[in-house]
Amino acid sequence: IHIYEGKKDKTQIQDIYQLKMYWDGLVVDGINPKKGILISAEHPQTVKDLLGMMNDFRDQKGNKYNFICLTWKDEDVNYPV
């Protein structure tokens, strides 16, 4: 299972925590996500750095988080035009 948190233009630090809440909610429901994807047109360096740090933490079942940043273009979505 891959989960997404999508933002139109630019991500913010709070978006990482939203993605983490989705992950943690799935774990509580007995589902083990494999990847969490933060997707937007661009990602500030502060967001990239924190996302990398989050991958050092573990969820309630002891699995490491696996969060990545992608852009709309990485996923072949033509935004921004």
PyMOL Python script that loads the backbone (N, CA, C, O; Angstrom):
from pymol import cmd

cmd.read_pdbstr("""\
ATOM      1  N   ILE A   1       0.852  -1.181   0.000  1.00  0.00           N
ATOM      2  CA  ILE A   1       0.000   0.000   0.000  1.00  0.00           C
ATOM      3  C   ILE A   1       0.888   1.230   0.000  1.00  0.00           C
ATOM      4  O   ILE A   1       1.779   1.360   0.839  1.00  0.00           O
ATOM      5  N   HIS A   2       0.647   2.124  -0.931  1.00  0.00           N
ATOM      6  CA  HIS A   2       1.315   3.414  -0.988  1.00  0.00           C
ATOM      7  C   HIS A   2       0.279   4.475  -0.652  1.00  0.00           C
ATOM      8  O   HIS A   2      -0.852   4.431  -1.136  1.00  0.00           O
ATOM      9  N   ILE A   3       0.676   5.425   0.180  1.00  0.00           N
ATOM     10  CA  ILE A   3      -0.229   6.512   0.542  1.00  0.00           C
ATOM     11  C   ILE A   3       0.362   7.821   0.034  1.00  0.00           C
ATOM     12  O   ILE A   3       1.578   7.972  -0.084  1.00  0.00           O
ATOM     13  N   TYR A   4      -0.525   8.758  -0.262  1.00  0.00           N
ATOM     14  CA  TYR A   4      -0.120  10.052  -0.818  1.00  0.00           C
ATOM     15  C   TYR A   4      -0.687  11.194   0.008  1.00  0.00           C
ATOM     16  O   TYR A   4      -1.803  11.122   0.523  1.00  0.00           O
ATOM     17  N   GLU A   5       0.099  12.238   0.121  1.00  0.00           N
ATOM     18  CA  GLU A   5      -0.379  13.545   0.561  1.00  0.00           C
ATOM     19  C   GLU A   5      -0.001  14.484  -0.571  1.00  0.00           C
ATOM     20  O   GLU A   5       1.183  14.673  -0.852  1.00  0.00           O
ATOM     21  N   GLY A   6      -0.986  15.068  -1.218  1.00  0.00           N
ATOM     22  CA  GLY A   6      -0.735  15.917  -2.370  1.00  0.00           C
ATOM     23  C   GLY A   6      -1.027  17.384  -2.090  1.00  0.00           C
ATOM     24  O   GLY A   6      -2.031  17.726  -1.466  1.00  0.00           O
ATOM     25  N   LYS A   7      -0.142  18.230  -2.559  1.00  0.00           N
ATOM     26  CA  LYS A   7      -0.310  19.679  -2.485  1.00  0.00           C
ATOM     27  C   LYS A   7      -0.092  20.237  -3.879  1.00  0.00           C
ATOM     28  O   LYS A   7       0.768  19.762  -4.621  1.00  0.00           O
ATOM     29  N   LYS A   8      -0.864  21.236  -4.226  1.00  0.00           N
ATOM     30  CA  LYS A   8      -0.833  21.765  -5.583  1.00  0.00           C
ATOM     31  C   LYS A   8       0.526  22.365  -5.944  1.00  0.00           C
ATOM     32  O   LYS A   8       1.143  21.946  -6.924  1.00  0.00           O
ATOM     33  N   ASP A   9       0.993  23.327  -5.177  1.00  0.00           N
ATOM     34  CA  ASP A   9       2.184  24.070  -5.584  1.00  0.00           C
ATOM     35  C   ASP A   9       3.444  23.756  -4.779  1.00  0.00           C
ATOM     36  O   ASP A   9       4.467  23.388  -5.356  1.00  0.00           O
ATOM     37  N   LYS A  10       3.381  23.896  -3.464  1.00  0.00           N
ATOM     38  CA  LYS A  10       4.581  23.757  -2.642  1.00  0.00           C
ATOM     39  C   LYS A  10       4.221  23.113  -1.299  1.00  0.00           C
ATOM     40  O   LYS A  10       3.224  23.470  -0.670  1.00  0.00           O
ATOM     41  N   THR A  11       5.042  22.173  -0.882  1.00  0.00           N
ATOM     42  CA  THR A  11       4.809  21.522   0.397  1.00  0.00           C
ATOM     43  C   THR A  11       5.330  22.371   1.552  1.00  0.00           C
ATOM     44  O   THR A  11       6.178  23.248   1.389  1.00  0.00           O
ATOM     45  N   GLN A  12       4.778  22.065   2.732  1.00  0.00           N
ATOM     46  CA  GLN A  12       5.204  22.689   3.972  1.00  0.00           C
ATOM     47  C   GLN A  12       5.467  21.578   4.984  1.00  0.00           C
ATOM     48  O   GLN A  12       5.038  20.440   4.796  1.00  0.00           O
ATOM     49  N   ILE A  13       6.171  21.916   6.047  1.00  0.00           N
ATOM     50  CA  ILE A  13       6.509  20.924   7.063  1.00  0.00           C
ATOM     51  C   ILE A  13       5.262  20.223   7.602  1.00  0.00           C
ATOM     52  O   ILE A  13       5.289  19.015   7.840  1.00  0.00           O
ATOM     53  N   GLN A  14       4.187  20.953   7.794  1.00  0.00           N
ATOM     54  CA  GLN A  14       2.972  20.338   8.347  1.00  0.00           C
ATOM     55  C   GLN A  14       2.427  19.228   7.452  1.00  0.00           C
ATOM     56  O   GLN A  14       1.723  18.339   7.932  1.00  0.00           O
ATOM     57  N   ASP A  15       2.739  19.268   6.178  1.00  0.00           N
ATOM     58  CA  ASP A  15       2.265  18.231   5.255  1.00  0.00           C
ATOM     59  C   ASP A  15       2.904  16.875   5.558  1.00  0.00           C
ATOM     60  O   ASP A  15       2.295  15.832   5.322  1.00  0.00           O
ATOM     61  N   ILE A  16       4.122  16.895   6.076  1.00  0.00           N
ATOM     62  CA  ILE A  16       4.781  15.651   6.476  1.00  0.00           C
ATOM     63  C   ILE A  16       4.006  15.003   7.621  1.00  0.00           C
ATOM     64  O   ILE A  16       3.810  13.788   7.639  1.00  0.00           O
ATOM     65  N   TYR A  17       3.574  15.811   8.559  1.00  0.00           N
ATOM     66  CA  TYR A  17       2.837  15.266   9.701  1.00  0.00           C
ATOM     67  C   TYR A  17       1.467  14.744   9.285  1.00  0.00           C
ATOM     68  O   TYR A  17       0.956  13.799   9.887  1.00  0.00           O
ATOM     69  N   GLN A  18       0.876  15.342   8.277  1.00  0.00           N
ATOM     70  CA  GLN A  18      -0.384  14.818   7.750  1.00  0.00           C
ATOM     71  C   GLN A  18      -0.164  13.433   7.152  1.00  0.00           C
ATOM     72  O   GLN A  18      -0.944  12.511   7.393  1.00  0.00           O
ATOM     73  N   LEU A  19       0.897  13.297   6.375  1.00  0.00           N
ATOM     74  CA  LEU A  19       1.234  12.004   5.781  1.00  0.00           C
ATOM     75  C   LEU A  19       1.502  10.971   6.875  1.00  0.00           C
ATOM     76  O   LEU A  19       1.069   9.824   6.763  1.00  0.00           O
ATOM     77  N   LYS A  20       2.212  11.370   7.929  1.00  0.00           N
ATOM     78  CA  LYS A  20       2.492  10.474   9.056  1.00  0.00           C
ATOM     79  C   LYS A  20       1.197  10.042   9.748  1.00  0.00           C
ATOM     80  O   LYS A  20       1.069   8.888  10.157  1.00  0.00           O
ATOM     81  N   MET A  21       0.250  10.954   9.880  1.00  0.00           N
ATOM     82  CA  MET A  21      -1.033  10.595  10.498  1.00  0.00           C
ATOM     83  C   MET A  21      -1.762   9.550   9.666  1.00  0.00           C
ATOM     84  O   MET A  21      -2.367   8.634  10.223  1.00  0.00           O
ATOM     85  N   TYR A  22      -1.715   9.669   8.337  1.00  0.00           N
ATOM     86  CA  TYR A  22      -2.333   8.650   7.483  1.00  0.00           C
ATOM     87  C   TYR A  22      -1.669   7.299   7.725  1.00  0.00           C
ATOM     88  O   TYR A  22      -2.342   6.285   7.908  1.00  0.00           O
ATOM     89  N   TRP A  23      -0.345   7.303   7.724  1.00  0.00           N
ATOM     90  CA  TRP A  23       0.433   6.068   7.935  1.00  0.00           C
ATOM     91  C   TRP A  23       0.052   5.432   9.261  1.00  0.00           C
ATOM     92  O   TRP A  23      -0.293   4.252   9.321  1.00  0.00           O
ATOM     93  N   ASP A  24       0.118   6.233  10.331  1.00  0.00           N
ATOM     94  CA  ASP A  24      -0.162   5.718  11.670  1.00  0.00           C
ATOM     95  C   ASP A  24      -1.595   5.202  11.791  1.00  0.00           C
ATOM     96  O   ASP A  24      -1.838   4.202  12.467  1.00  0.00           O
ATOM     97  N   GLY A  25      -2.532   5.869  11.150  1.00  0.00           N
ATOM     98  CA  GLY A  25      -3.921   5.412  11.164  1.00  0.00           C
ATOM     99  C   GLY A  25      -4.076   4.060  10.498  1.00  0.00           C
ATOM    100  O   GLY A  25      -4.821   3.208  10.982  1.00  0.00           O
ATOM    101  N   LEU A  26      -3.379   3.858   9.398  1.00  0.00           N
ATOM    102  CA  LEU A  26      -3.437   2.552   8.733  1.00  0.00           C
ATOM    103  C   LEU A  26      -2.850   1.463   9.622  1.00  0.00           C
ATOM    104  O   LEU A  26      -3.403   0.367   9.714  1.00  0.00           O
ATOM    105  N   VAL A  27      -1.740   1.763  10.269  1.00  0.00           N
ATOM    106  CA  VAL A  27      -1.103   0.783  11.152  1.00  0.00           C
ATOM    107  C   VAL A  27      -2.059   0.385  12.282  1.00  0.00           C
ATOM    108  O   VAL A  27      -2.182  -0.796  12.606  1.00  0.00           O
ATOM    109  N   VAL A  28      -2.724   1.358  12.870  1.00  0.00           N
ATOM    110  CA  VAL A  28      -3.699   1.070  13.937  1.00  0.00           C
ATOM    111  C   VAL A  28      -4.815   0.169  13.409  1.00  0.00           C
ATOM    112  O   VAL A  28      -5.334  -0.679  14.135  1.00  0.00           O
ATOM    113  N   ASP A  29      -5.179   0.361  12.135  1.00  0.00           N
ATOM    114  CA  ASP A  29      -6.231  -0.460  11.520  1.00  0.00           C
ATOM    115  C   ASP A  29      -5.724  -1.817  11.022  1.00  0.00           C
ATOM    116  O   ASP A  29      -6.476  -2.574  10.408  1.00  0.00           O
ATOM    117  N   GLY A  30      -4.455  -2.122  11.285  1.00  0.00           N
ATOM    118  CA  GLY A  30      -3.909  -3.416  10.893  1.00  0.00           C
ATOM    119  C   GLY A  30      -3.368  -3.486   9.486  1.00  0.00           C
ATOM    120  O   GLY A  30      -3.151  -4.576   8.957  1.00  0.00           O
ATOM    121  N   ILE A  31      -3.146  -2.338   8.872  1.00  0.00           N
ATOM    122  CA  ILE A  31      -2.629  -2.273   7.499  1.00  0.00           C
ATOM    123  C   ILE A  31      -1.198  -1.732   7.564  1.00  0.00           C
ATOM    124  O   ILE A  31      -0.934  -0.754   8.263  1.00  0.00           O
ATOM    125  N   ASN A  32      -0.278  -2.367   6.834  1.00  0.00           N
ATOM    126  CA  ASN A  32       1.118  -1.943   6.836  1.00  0.00           C
ATOM    127  C   ASN A  32       1.475  -1.246   5.525  1.00  0.00           C
ATOM    128  O   ASN A  32       1.741  -1.909   4.523  1.00  0.00           O
ATOM    129  N   PRO A  33       1.482   0.080   5.526  1.00  0.00           N
ATOM    130  CA  PRO A  33       1.873   0.783   4.301  1.00  0.00           C
ATOM    131  C   PRO A  33       3.346   0.534   3.984  1.00  0.00           C
ATOM    132  O   PRO A  33       4.158   0.331   4.886  1.00  0.00           O
ATOM    133  N   LYS A  34       3.674   0.550   2.723  1.00  0.00           N
ATOM    134  CA  LYS A  34       5.058   0.336   2.289  1.00  0.00           C
ATOM    135  C   LYS A  34       5.760   1.642   1.948  1.00  0.00           C
ATOM    136  O   LYS A  34       6.978   1.753   2.085  1.00  0.00           O
ATOM    137  N   LYS A  35       4.986   2.636   1.501  1.00  0.00           N
ATOM    138  CA  LYS A  35       5.593   3.900   1.103  1.00  0.00           C
ATOM    139  C   LYS A  35       4.600   5.025   1.307  1.00  0.00           C
ATOM    140  O   LYS A  35       3.409   4.881   1.032  1.00  0.00           O
ATOM    141  N   GLY A  36       5.107   6.149   1.793  1.00  0.00           N
ATOM    142  CA  GLY A  36       4.328   7.375   1.917  1.00  0.00           C
ATOM    143  C   GLY A  36       4.924   8.418   0.994  1.00  0.00           C
ATOM    144  O   GLY A  36       6.114   8.722   1.078  1.00  0.00           O
ATOM    145  N   ILE A  37       4.110   8.961   0.122  1.00  0.00           N
ATOM    146  CA  ILE A  37       4.597   9.861  -0.915  1.00  0.00           C
ATOM    147  C   ILE A  37       4.013  11.248  -0.710  1.00  0.00           C
ATOM    148  O   ILE A  37       2.796  11.432  -0.683  1.00  0.00           O
ATOM    149  N   LEU A  38       4.901  12.215  -0.565  1.00  0.00           N
ATOM    150  CA  LEU A  38       4.516  13.616  -0.487  1.00  0.00           C
ATOM    151  C   LEU A  38       4.727  14.196  -1.881  1.00  0.00           C
ATOM    152  O   LEU A  38       5.854  14.262  -2.372  1.00  0.00           O
ATOM    153  N   ILE A  39       3.630  14.615  -2.513  1.00  0.00           N
ATOM    154  CA  ILE A  39       3.712  15.047  -3.903  1.00  0.00           C
ATOM    155  C   ILE A  39       3.230  16.485  -4.052  1.00  0.00           C
ATOM    156  O   ILE A  39       2.229  16.891  -3.462  1.00  0.00           O
ATOM    157  N   SER A  40       3.974  17.244  -4.860  1.00  0.00           N
ATOM    158  CA  SER A  40       3.666  18.651  -5.103  1.00  0.00           C
ATOM    159  C   SER A  40       4.494  19.123  -6.289  1.00  0.00           C
ATOM    160  O   SER A  40       5.324  18.379  -6.812  1.00  0.00           O
ATOM    161  N   ALA A  41       4.266  20.357  -6.708  1.00  0.00           N
ATOM    162  CA  ALA A  41       5.075  20.923  -7.788  1.00  0.00           C
ATOM    163  C   ALA A  41       6.512  21.149  -7.329  1.00  0.00           C
ATOM    164  O   ALA A  41       7.448  21.000  -8.114  1.00  0.00           O
ATOM    165  N   GLU A  42       6.688  21.512  -6.043  1.00  0.00           N
ATOM    166  CA  GLU A  42       8.040  21.698  -5.517  1.00  0.00           C
ATOM    167  C   GLU A  42       8.075  21.447  -4.011  1.00  0.00           C
ATOM    168  O   GLU A  42       7.059  21.525  -3.321  1.00  0.00           O
ATOM    169  N   HIS A  43       9.271  21.145  -3.532  1.00  0.00           N
ATOM    170  CA  HIS A  43       9.498  20.844  -2.117  1.00  0.00           C
ATOM    171  C   HIS A  43      10.673  21.680  -1.612  1.00  0.00           C
ATOM    172  O   HIS A  43      11.787  21.538  -2.117  1.00  0.00           O
ATOM    173  N   PRO A  44      10.443  22.554  -0.620  1.00  0.00           N
ATOM    174  CA  PRO A  44      11.563  23.296  -0.037  1.00  0.00           C
ATOM    175  C   PRO A  44      12.575  22.332   0.607  1.00  0.00           C
ATOM    176  O   PRO A  44      12.225  21.218   0.997  1.00  0.00           O
ATOM    177  N   GLN A  45      13.805  22.771   0.707  1.00  0.00           N
ATOM    178  CA  GLN A  45      14.849  21.928   1.289  1.00  0.00           C
ATOM    179  C   GLN A  45      14.522  21.541   2.729  1.00  0.00           C
ATOM    180  O   GLN A  45      14.847  20.435   3.161  1.00  0.00           O
ATOM    181  N   THR A  46      13.883  22.439   3.471  1.00  0.00           N
ATOM    182  CA  THR A  46      13.525  22.120   4.863  1.00  0.00           C
ATOM    183  C   THR A  46      12.578  20.920   4.921  1.00  0.00           C
ATOM    184  O   THR A  46      12.686  20.079   5.814  1.00  0.00           O
ATOM    185  N   VAL A  47      11.659  20.848   3.971  1.00  0.00           N
ATOM    186  CA  VAL A  47      10.725  19.718   3.910  1.00  0.00           C
ATOM    187  C   VAL A  47      11.484  18.442   3.557  1.00  0.00           C
ATOM    188  O   VAL A  47      11.267  17.404   4.181  1.00  0.00           O
ATOM    189  N   LYS A  48      12.364  18.507   2.574  1.00  0.00           N
ATOM    190  CA  LYS A  48      13.146  17.335   2.183  1.00  0.00           C
ATOM    191  C   LYS A  48      13.988  16.825   3.346  1.00  0.00           C
ATOM    192  O   LYS A  48      14.079  15.620   3.579  1.00  0.00           O
ATOM    193  N   ASP A  49      14.607  17.761   4.076  1.00  0.00           N
ATOM    194  CA  ASP A  49      15.457  17.372   5.203  1.00  0.00           C
ATOM    195  C   ASP A  49      14.651  16.680   6.299  1.00  0.00           C
ATOM    196  O   ASP A  49      15.056  15.635   6.808  1.00  0.00           O
ATOM    197  N   LEU A  50      13.513  17.263   6.659  1.00  0.00           N
ATOM    198  CA  LEU A  50      12.688  16.669   7.717  1.00  0.00           C
ATOM    199  C   LEU A  50      12.119  15.323   7.280  1.00  0.00           C
ATOM    200  O   LEU A  50      12.034  14.391   8.079  1.00  0.00           O
ATOM    201  N   LEU A  51      11.736  15.225   6.031  1.00  0.00           N
ATOM    202  CA  LEU A  51      11.208  13.957   5.525  1.00  0.00           C
ATOM    203  C   LEU A  51      12.262  12.859   5.659  1.00  0.00           C
ATOM    204  O   LEU A  51      11.946  11.730   6.035  1.00  0.00           O
ATOM    205  N   GLY A  52      13.500  13.192   5.353  1.00  0.00           N
ATOM    206  CA  GLY A  52      14.589  12.226   5.515  1.00  0.00           C
ATOM    207  C   GLY A  52      14.777  11.821   6.966  1.00  0.00           C
ATOM    208  O   GLY A  52      15.015  10.648   7.253  1.00  0.00           O
ATOM    209  N   MET A  53      14.674  12.770   7.885  1.00  0.00           N
ATOM    210  CA  MET A  53      14.805  12.466   9.312  1.00  0.00           C
ATOM    211  C   MET A  53      13.665  11.571   9.794  1.00  0.00           C
ATOM    212  O   MET A  53      13.871  10.694  10.632  1.00  0.00           O
ATOM    213  N   MET A  54      12.470  11.793   9.266  1.00  0.00           N
ATOM    214  CA  MET A  54      11.315  10.983   9.680  1.00  0.00           C
ATOM    215  C   MET A  54      11.537   9.505   9.358  1.00  0.00           C
ATOM    216  O   MET A  54      11.015   8.631  10.051  1.00  0.00           O
ATOM    217  N   ASN A  55      12.303   9.229   8.315  1.00  0.00           N
ATOM    218  CA  ASN A  55      12.555   7.839   7.928  1.00  0.00           C
ATOM    219  C   ASN A  55      13.435   7.098   8.926  1.00  0.00           C
ATOM    220  O   ASN A  55      13.579   5.879   8.833  1.00  0.00           O
ATOM    221  N   ASP A  56      14.027   7.818   9.881  1.00  0.00           N
ATOM    222  CA  ASP A  56      14.789   7.176  10.950  1.00  0.00           C
ATOM    223  C   ASP A  56      13.887   6.709  12.091  1.00  0.00           C
ATOM    224  O   ASP A  56      14.322   5.944  12.951  1.00  0.00           O
ATOM    225  N   PHE A  57      12.643   7.161  12.102  1.00  0.00           N
ATOM    226  CA  PHE A  57      11.690   6.789  13.148  1.00  0.00           C
ATOM    227  C   PHE A  57      10.911   5.547  12.750  1.00  0.00           C
ATOM    228  O   PHE A  57      10.876   5.156  11.584  1.00  0.00           O
ATOM    229  N   ARG A  58      10.286   4.937  13.756  1.00  0.00           N
ATOM    230  CA  ARG A  58       9.516   3.709  13.531  1.00  0.00           C
ATOM    231  C   ARG A  58       8.057   3.914  13.923  1.00  0.00           C
ATOM    232  O   ARG A  58       7.733   4.701  14.813  1.00  0.00           O
ATOM    233  N   ASP A  59       7.196   3.188  13.236  1.00  0.00           N
ATOM    234  CA  ASP A  59       5.772   3.262  13.556  1.00  0.00           C
ATOM    235  C   ASP A  59       5.453   2.362  14.752  1.00  0.00           C
ATOM    236  O   ASP A  59       6.355   1.775  15.349  1.00  0.00           O
ATOM    237  N   GLN A  60       4.187   2.259  15.095  1.00  0.00           N
ATOM    238  CA  GLN A  60       3.732   1.520  16.264  1.00  0.00           C
ATOM    239  C   GLN A  60       4.096   0.031  16.202  1.00  0.00           C
ATOM    240  O   GLN A  60       4.236  -0.615  17.241  1.00  0.00           O
ATOM    241  N   LYS A  61       4.248  -0.509  15.001  1.00  0.00           N
ATOM    242  CA  LYS A  61       4.604  -1.926  14.847  1.00  0.00           C
ATOM    243  C   LYS A  61       6.110  -2.136  14.734  1.00  0.00           C
ATOM    244  O   LYS A  61       6.570  -3.263  14.555  1.00  0.00           O
ATOM    245  N   GLY A  62       6.877  -1.052  14.839  1.00  0.00           N
ATOM    246  CA  GLY A  62       8.331  -1.160  14.783  1.00  0.00           C
ATOM    247  C   GLY A  62       8.923  -1.052  13.395  1.00  0.00           C
ATOM    248  O   GLY A  62      10.129  -1.227  13.224  1.00  0.00           O
ATOM    249  N   ASN A  63       8.098  -0.767  12.396  1.00  0.00           N
ATOM    250  CA  ASN A  63       8.588  -0.605  11.027  1.00  0.00           C
ATOM    251  C   ASN A  63       9.037   0.834  10.805  1.00  0.00           C
ATOM    252  O   ASN A  63       8.396   1.777  11.269  1.00  0.00           O
ATOM    253  N   LYS A  64      10.144   0.987  10.090  1.00  0.00           N
ATOM    254  CA  LYS A  64      10.598   2.333   9.758  1.00  0.00           C
ATOM    255  C   LYS A  64       9.638   2.967   8.752  1.00  0.00           C
ATOM    256  O   LYS A  64       9.107   2.302   7.863  1.00  0.00           O
ATOM    257  N   TYR A  65       9.435   4.267   8.922  1.00  0.00           N
ATOM    258  CA  TYR A  65       8.665   5.002   7.924  1.00  0.00           C
ATOM    259  C   TYR A  65       9.461   5.016   6.624  1.00  0.00           C
ATOM    260  O   TYR A  65      10.691   4.974   6.636  1.00  0.00           O
ATOM    261  N   ASN A  66       8.760   5.073   5.527  1.00  0.00           N
ATOM    262  CA  ASN A  66       9.394   5.128   4.208  1.00  0.00           C
ATOM    263  C   ASN A  66       8.705   6.238   3.417  1.00  0.00           C
ATOM    264  O   ASN A  66       7.824   5.980   2.597  1.00  0.00           O
ATOM    265  N   PHE A  67       9.120   7.466   3.678  1.00  0.00           N
ATOM    266  CA  PHE A  67       8.531   8.637   3.047  1.00  0.00           C
ATOM    267  C   PHE A  67       9.455   9.173   1.962  1.00  0.00           C
ATOM    268  O   PHE A  67      10.674   9.217   2.131  1.00  0.00           O
ATOM    269  N   ILE A  68       8.859   9.577   0.852  1.00  0.00           N
ATOM    270  CA  ILE A  68       9.632  10.191  -0.232  1.00  0.00           C
ATOM    271  C   ILE A  68       8.889  11.423  -0.752  1.00  0.00           C
ATOM    272  O   ILE A  68       7.681  11.569  -0.562  1.00  0.00           O
ATOM    273  N   CYS A  69       9.648  12.304  -1.413  1.00  0.00           N
ATOM    274  CA  CYS A  69       9.076  13.467  -2.092  1.00  0.00           C
ATOM    275  C   CYS A  69       9.081  13.202  -3.588  1.00  0.00           C
ATOM    276  O   CYS A  69      10.079  12.741  -4.141  1.00  0.00           O
ATOM    277  N   LEU A  70       7.982  13.491  -4.230  1.00  0.00           N
ATOM    278  CA  LEU A  70       7.891  13.451  -5.685  1.00  0.00           C
ATOM    279  C   LEU A  70       7.240  14.740  -6.163  1.00  0.00           C
ATOM    280  O   LEU A  70       6.565  15.436  -5.405  1.00  0.00           O
ATOM    281  N   THR A  71       7.458  15.039  -7.428  1.00  0.00           N
ATOM    282  CA  THR A  71       6.754  16.166  -8.044  1.00  0.00           C
ATOM    283  C   THR A  71       5.690  15.624  -8.980  1.00  0.00           C
ATOM    284  O   THR A  71       5.697  14.451  -9.353  1.00  0.00           O
ATOM    285  N   TRP A  72       4.781  16.506  -9.349  1.00  0.00           N
ATOM    286  CA  TRP A  72       3.746  16.105 -10.306  1.00  0.00           C
ATOM    287  C   TRP A  72       4.389  15.604 -11.588  1.00  0.00           C
ATOM    288  O   TRP A  72       3.918  14.636 -12.185  1.00  0.00           O
ATOM    289  N   LYS A  73       5.462  16.260 -12.015  1.00  0.00           N
ATOM    290  CA  LYS A  73       6.136  15.842 -13.250  1.00  0.00           C
ATOM    291  C   LYS A  73       6.757  14.460 -13.111  1.00  0.00           C
ATOM    292  O   LYS A  73       6.780  13.690 -14.071  1.00  0.00           O
ATOM    293  N   ASP A  74       7.269  14.135 -11.899  1.00  0.00           N
ATOM    294  CA  ASP A  74       7.803  12.785 -11.668  1.00  0.00           C
ATOM    295  C   ASP A  74       6.746  11.725 -11.951  1.00  0.00           C
ATOM    296  O   ASP A  74       7.060  10.622 -12.399  1.00  0.00           O
ATOM    297  N   GLU A  75       5.500  12.069 -11.685  1.00  0.00           N
ATOM    298  CA  GLU A  75       4.383  11.136 -11.866  1.00  0.00           C
ATOM    299  C   GLU A  75       3.655  11.351 -13.194  1.00  0.00           C
ATOM    300  O   GLU A  75       2.547  10.853 -13.391  1.00  0.00           O
ATOM    301  N   ASP A  76       4.288  12.093 -14.096  1.00  0.00           N
ATOM    302  CA  ASP A  76       3.746  12.368 -15.427  1.00  0.00           C
ATOM    303  C   ASP A  76       2.427  13.121 -15.395  1.00  0.00           C
ATOM    304  O   ASP A  76       1.566  12.923 -16.251  1.00  0.00           O
ATOM    305  N   VAL A  77       2.276  13.990 -14.394  1.00  0.00           N
ATOM    306  CA  VAL A  77       1.123  14.887 -14.341  1.00  0.00           C
ATOM    307  C   VAL A  77       1.616  16.239 -14.843  1.00  0.00           C
ATOM    308  O   VAL A  77       2.568  16.795 -14.295  1.00  0.00           O
ATOM    309  N   ASN A  78       0.987  16.761 -15.858  1.00  0.00           N
ATOM    310  CA  ASN A  78       1.443  17.985 -16.502  1.00  0.00           C
ATOM    311  C   ASN A  78       1.054  19.226 -15.697  1.00  0.00           C
ATOM    312  O   ASN A  78       0.224  20.033 -16.115  1.00  0.00           O
ATOM    313  N   TYR A  79       1.691  19.346 -14.516  1.00  0.00           N
ATOM    314  CA  TYR A  79       1.460  20.528 -13.684  1.00  0.00           C
ATOM    315  C   TYR A  79       2.781  20.900 -13.030  1.00  0.00           C
ATOM    316  O   TYR A  79       3.487  20.010 -12.555  1.00  0.00           O
ATOM    317  N   PRO A  80       3.142  22.169 -12.986  1.00  0.00           N
ATOM    318  CA  PRO A  80       2.473  23.256 -13.690  1.00  0.00           C
ATOM    319  C   PRO A  80       2.779  23.200 -15.181  1.00  0.00           C
ATOM    320  O   PRO A  80       3.812  22.685 -15.608  1.00  0.00           O
ATOM    321  N   VAL A  81       1.866  23.736 -15.942  1.00  0.00           N
ATOM    322  CA  VAL A  81       1.988  23.709 -17.408  1.00  0.00           C
ATOM    323  C   VAL A  81       3.040  24.719 -17.826  1.00  0.00           C
ATOM    324  O   VAL A  81       3.312  24.870 -19.016  1.00  0.00           O
TER     325      VAL A  81
END
""", "prot")
cmd.dss("prot")
cmd.show_as("cartoon", "prot")
cmd.util.cbc("prot")
cmd.orient("prot")
